[in-house]
């Protein structure tokens, strides 16, 4: 797999193998159970439709941010292992009185992010068809293919054991460049897509602090679910004071996800926010950080442990206003 120094060096066609956890929930009560757990309307989730969703504790703090889509007779949830595992543990607690079955299907699938017409043609040669619209999916004997809205309508491919050899051969025959997993993480950050990737951040943020309302990931009129009262108050009473913002650096910073952000106030520096998600390439790092939601491009931030590293503010590709 190839590495690059900057995201700007990406070829037009590429594939990125990376780790995604996959949880399948089925049974007579699967939809009603999940409807009472997560931030989107599951009872009306149509076949082929994909949603981002948050899963909160009773205080409205997020255990995870994942994708959900119907697959056959199940609902498939996929995302970063930290978040999916946290939600799985809570589903087990709250699902004991529901007619549901939960299966960790991570080992069944190999995950790729794919972008570019030529690369998509290679995927189509295995899957037969591709989802045409953002946030839709197709599934067949080869696995599941999801067309994301961000980053840049690329494909999330979950290829199963039956299709993986043919899929890898198709990528090879088309001479598709394979990049390292960290590049997918950087692309997600550049697109402002949040995830819970560190165990210490599980249960720390209300969904709006991670911009989920701007990503069509909260249905405010769906009725009760875990943490719903806090999420609703945050919206209707204007109580949210934080949001996620994107930064990059002009040099690679090791272990950047563990760093602390400081904001300049006059001649002084004060604690400025929390790194939600980070990725480092050859000569740059990317950060998605939760900060005060009145942050502007004129505000200056630095890393407390690396004060000489300049944090460059990057525009979000969506609007935060609710």
C-alpha positions as CSV (number, residue, x, y, z in Angstrom):
1,X,0.0,0.0,0.0
2,X,1.2,3.5,-0.9
3,X,1.6,6.4,1.5
4,X,1.5,10.1,0.6
5,X,2.7,13.3,2.2
6,X,-0.4,15.4,1.6
7,X,-4.1,14.7,0.8
8,X,-3.6,16.9,-2.3
9,X,-1.4,14.2,-3.8
10,X,-4.2,11.6,-4.1
11,X,-4.7,10.1,-7.5
12,X,-8.1,10.4,-9.1
13,X,-8.8,6.6,-8.7
14,X,-7.9,4.7,-5.6
15,X,-9.0,2.2,-3.0
16,X,-8.2,2.3,0.8
17,X,-8.5,-0.9,2.8
18,X,-9.3,-0.1,6.4
19,X,-10.9,-1.6,9.5
20,X,-14.7,-1.2,10.1
21,X,-16.7,-3.1,12.7
22,X,-20.0,-4.5,11.6
23,X,-23.0,-5.4,13.8
24,X,-26.1,-7.1,12.5
25,X,-29.4,-6.8,14.5
26,X,-32.4,-8.9,13.4
27,X,-35.6,-10.3,14.9
28,X,-39.2,-9.3,15.2
29,X,-38.4,-6.3,17.4
30,X,-35.2,-5.1,15.7
31,X,-36.6,-1.9,14.2
32,X,-38.7,-0.9,17.2
33,X,-35.8,-1.6,19.6
34,X,-33.3,0.4,17.6
35,X,-35.8,3.2,17.1
36,X,-35.8,3.6,20.9
37,X,-32.0,3.7,21.0
38,X,-30.6,5.8,18.3
39,X,-31.1,9.3,16.9
40,X,-32.8,8.5,13.6
41,X,-36.1,7.1,12.6
42,X,-35.5,3.3,12.1
43,X,-39.2,2.3,11.7
44,X,-39.3,4.1,8.3
45,X,-35.8,3.3,7.2
46,X,-36.3,1.9,3.7
47,X,-34.3,-0.9,1.9
48,X,-31.3,0.7,0.3
49,X,-31.4,3.8,2.5
50,X,-28.4,4.7,4.6
51,X,-28.3,7.0,7.6
52,X,-25.6,8.3,9.9
53,X,-26.8,8.0,13.5
54,X,-25.8,8.7,17.0
55,X,-26.3,6.5,20.0
56,X,-26.5,8.2,23.4
57,X,-26.7,7.4,27.1
58,X,-29.6,8.7,29.2
59,X,-27.8,12.0,29.6
60,X,-27.6,12.5,25.9
61,X,-23.8,11.8,25.6
62,X,-22.8,9.8,22.6
63,X,-21.6,6.2,22.8
64,X,-21.0,6.1,19.1
65,X,-21.6,7.6,15.6
66,X,-22.2,4.9,13.0
67,X,-23.9,4.1,9.7
68,X,-27.1,2.1,9.6
69,X,-28.8,0.4,6.6
70,X,-31.2,-2.5,6.1
71,X,-29.6,-5.7,4.7
72,X,-31.9,-8.6,4.0
73,X,-33.8,-9.2,7.2
74,X,-31.3,-7.4,9.4
75,X,-30.2,-3.9,10.2
76,X,-26.5,-3.4,9.6
77,X,-24.5,-1.0,11.8
78,X,-21.0,-0.2,10.8
79,X,-18.3,2.2,12.1
80,X,-15.2,2.6,14.1
81,X,-14.5,-0.4,16.4
82,X,-14.5,1.8,19.6
83,X,-18.0,3.2,18.9
84,X,-19.6,0.0,17.6
85,X,-18.3,-2.0,20.5
86,X,-19.6,0.6,23.0
87,X,-23.0,0.5,21.4
88,X,-23.0,-3.2,21.2
89,X,-22.4,-3.5,24.9
90,X,-25.4,-1.1,25.6
91,X,-27.7,-2.9,23.1
92,X,-27.1,-6.1,25.1
93,X,-28.1,-4.4,28.3
94,X,-31.3,-2.9,26.9
95,X,-32.3,-5.6,24.5
96,X,-32.8,-8.5,26.9
97,X,-36.6,-8.1,26.9
98,X,-36.9,-7.6,23.1
99,X,-37.1,-10.2,20.4
100,X,-33.8,-9.4,18.7
101,X,-30.6,-11.2,17.8
102,X,-27.2,-9.4,17.6
103,X,-24.3,-10.7,15.6
104,X,-20.8,-9.3,15.4
105,X,-20.2,-9.7,11.7
106,X,-16.9,-7.9,11.5
107,X,-14.9,-11.0,10.5
108,X,-17.2,-11.6,7.6
109,X,-16.3,-8.5,5.7
110,X,-13.2,-6.7,4.4
111,X,-13.7,-2.9,4.2
112,X,-12.5,-0.5,1.5
113,X,-13.1,3.1,0.6
114,X,-13.2,3.6,-3.1
115,X,-13.2,6.7,-5.3
116,X,-13.0,7.5,-9.0
117,X,-14.8,6.3,-12.1
118,X,-12.2,3.7,-13.0
119,X,-12.1,2.4,-9.4
120,X,-15.9,2.2,-9.2
121,X,-16.0,0.2,-12.5
122,X,-13.8,-2.3,-10.8
123,X,-16.3,-2.5,-7.9
124,X,-19.2,-2.8,-10.3
125,X,-17.6,-5.8,-12.1
126,X,-17.9,-7.7,-8.8
127,X,-21.2,-6.3,-7.4
128,X,-23.0,-6.0,-10.7
129,X,-24.6,-2.7,-9.7
130,X,-23.6,0.3,-7.6
131,X,-25.8,2.6,-5.5
132,X,-26.5,5.6,-7.6
133,X,-27.4,8.3,-5.0
134,X,-25.5,9.4,-1.9
135,X,-26.5,7.5,1.3
136,X,-27.9,4.5,-0.5
137,X,-26.7,1.0,-0.6
138,X,-26.9,-2.3,-2.6
139,X,-26.2,-5.8,-1.2
140,X,-25.8,-9.1,-2.9
141,X,-23.6,-12.3,-2.7
142,X,-20.5,-10.2,-2.9
143,X,-21.3,-8.0,0.2
144,X,-22.6,-4.5,0.8
145,X,-21.7,-1.3,-1.1
146,X,-22.7,2.1,0.3
147,X,-22.4,5.4,-1.6
148,X,-21.5,8.0,1.0
149,X,-22.3,11.7,0.8
150,X,-19.0,12.6,2.4
151,X,-16.2,12.4,1.5
152,X,-17.0,13.3,-2.1
153,X,-19.6,10.5,-2.7
154,X,-17.1,7.8,-2.5
155,X,-18.0,4.1,-2.0
156,X,-17.7,2.2,1.3
157,X,-17.4,-1.4,0.2
158,X,-17.9,-4.3,2.7
159,X,-16.8,-7.3,0.7
160,X,-17.5,-10.8,2.1
161,X,-15.5,-13.9,1.8
162,X,-17.2,-15.0,-1.4
163,X,-16.4,-11.9,-3.3
164,X,-13.1,-10.7,-1.8
165,X,-10.7,-12.6,-4.2
166,X,-12.6,-11.5,-7.2
167,X,-12.7,-7.9,-5.9
168,X,-9.0,-7.8,-5.2
169,X,-8.3,-9.1,-8.7
170,X,-10.6,-6.5,-10.2
171,X,-8.7,-3.7,-8.5
172,X,-5.4,-5.2,-9.6
173,X,-6.5,-5.7,-13.2
174,X,-7.7,-2.0,-13.3
175,X,-4.3,-0.9,-11.8
176,X,-6.1,0.9,-8.9
177,X,-3.7,2.4,-6.4
178,X,-4.1,1.1,-2.8
179,X,-3.4,3.6,-0.1
180,X,-2.8,3.2,3.6
181,X,-5.8,3.3,6.1
182,X,-4.7,6.6,7.7
183,X,-5.5,8.3,4.4
184,X,-9.2,7.3,4.7
185,X,-9.2,8.7,8.3
186,X,-7.7,12.0,7.0
187,X,-10.4,12.2,4.2
188,X,-13.1,11.7,6.7
189,X,-11.7,14.5,8.8
190,X,-11.4,16.8,5.8
191,X,-15.1,16.1,5.1
192,X,-16.0,16.9,8.8
193,X,-17.3,13.4,9.4
194,X,-17.2,12.6,13.2
195,X,-16.6,9.3,14.9
196,X,-15.8,8.1,18.4
197,X,-12.4,6.6,18.0
198,X,-10.9,6.8,21.5
199,X,-12.3,4.9,24.5
200,X,-11.9,7.9,26.8
201,X,-14.3,9.9,24.5
202,X,-17.2,7.5,24.8
203,X,-20.0,9.3,26.6
204,X,-18.4,12.7,26.4
205,X,-20.3,14.6,23.7
206,X,-24.0,15.4,22.9
207,X,-24.5,14.6,19.2
208,X,-24.8,18.3,18.2
209,X,-21.3,18.9,19.6
210,X,-20.0,16.6,16.8
211,X,-22.2,18.3,14.1
212,X,-24.6,15.4,13.7
213,X,-27.5,17.7,13.1
214,X,-25.7,19.1,10.1
215,X,-25.3,15.6,8.6
216,X,-28.9,14.6,8.7
217,X,-28.2,12.3,11.6
218,X,-30.8,13.4,14.1
219,X,-34.6,13.1,13.6
220,X,-36.0,15.6,16.0
221,X,-39.6,14.6,15.5
222,X,-39.2,10.8,15.7
223,X,-40.3,10.5,19.4
224,X,-38.5,9.0,22.4
225,X,-35.1,7.4,22.3
226,X,-32.2,7.1,24.6
227,X,-31.0,10.6,25.5
228,X,-33.8,12.3,23.4
229,X,-34.7,14.9,26.1
230,X,-31.2,16.3,26.3
231,X,-30.8,16.3,22.5
232,X,-34.1,18.1,22.1
233,X,-33.3,20.7,24.7
234,X,-29.9,21.3,23.2
235,X,-31.7,22.2,19.9
236,X,-34.8,24.0,21.0
237,X,-33.4,25.8,24.0
238,X,-30.1,26.7,22.3
239,X,-28.0,25.1,25.0
240,X,-25.3,23.7,22.7
241,X,-22.1,25.7,23.1
242,X,-19.7,23.4,21.2
243,X,-19.2,22.1,17.7
244,X,-16.6,20.2,15.7
245,X,-14.0,22.0,13.5
246,X,-11.3,20.9,11.1
247,X,-7.6,21.8,11.3
248,X,-4.5,20.6,9.5
249,X,-0.8,21.1,10.2
250,X,2.0,21.6,7.7
251,X,4.1,18.9,9.4
252,X,3.4,15.4,10.6
253,X,2.7,15.2,14.4
254,X,3.0,11.8,16.1
255,X,0.2,10.8,18.5
256,X,-1.7,13.9,17.6
257,X,-5.0,12.5,18.8
258,X,-3.6,12.6,22.4
259,X,-2.6,16.2,22.3
260,X,-4.4,19.1,24.0
261,X,-5.6,22.2,22.1
262,X,-5.0,25.7,23.4
263,X,-6.6,28.9,22.2
264,X,-4.8,32.3,22.2
265,X,-6.5,35.0,24.3
266,X,-4.5,38.2,24.0
267,X,-0.9,37.3,25.1
268,X,-2.0,34.2,26.9
269,X,-3.1,30.7,26.0
270,X,-6.0,28.7,27.5
271,X,-7.4,25.2,27.1
272,X,-9.3,25.4,23.8
273,X,-10.9,22.1,23.1
274,X,-10.7,18.3,22.6
275,X,-9.3,16.3,19.7
276,X,-12.2,14.1,18.5
277,X,-10.4,12.4,15.6
278,X,-7.0,12.7,14.1
279,X,-4.8,11.3,11.3
280,X,-1.2,11.8,10.3
281,X,0.3,11.5,6.8
282,X,3.9,11.9,5.6
283,X,4.1,15.6,6.0
284,X,0.8,16.8,7.5
285,X,-1.7,15.9,10.2
286,X,-5.5,16.4,10.2
287,X,-7.6,17.1,13.3
288,X,-11.4,17.2,14.0
289,X,-11.7,18.9,17.3
290,X,-14.7,19.9,19.5
291,X,-14.4,23.6,20.4
292,X,-16.6,26.5,21.4
293,X,-19.2,26.9,18.7
294,X,-18.4,30.6,18.4
295,X,-15.0,29.7,17.0
296,X,-14.0,31.7,13.8
297,X,-11.3,31.3,11.3
298,X,-9.5,34.3,12.9
299,X,-9.1,32.4,16.2
300,X,-5.6,31.0,16.8
301,X,-5.0,27.5,18.2
302,X,-2.0,25.4,19.0
303,X,-1.1,22.1,20.5
304,X,-0.1,22.4,24.1
305,X,2.6,19.8,23.8
306,X,3.9,21.2,20.4
307,X,3.4,25.0,20.7
308,X,5.5,25.7,17.6
309,X,3.1,23.6,15.3
310,X,0.6,25.9,13.6
311,X,-3.0,24.7,13.3
312,X,-4.5,25.8,10.0
313,X,-8.3,26.3,10.2
314,X,-10.2,24.5,7.4
315,X,-13.7,25.2,6.3
316,X,-16.5,22.7,7.1
317,X,-18.1,21.4,3.9
318,X,-21.6,21.9,5.4
319,X,-23.5,24.5,7.5
320,X,-23.8,24.2,11.2
321,X,-27.0,26.2,11.6
322,X,-30.0,24.1,12.7
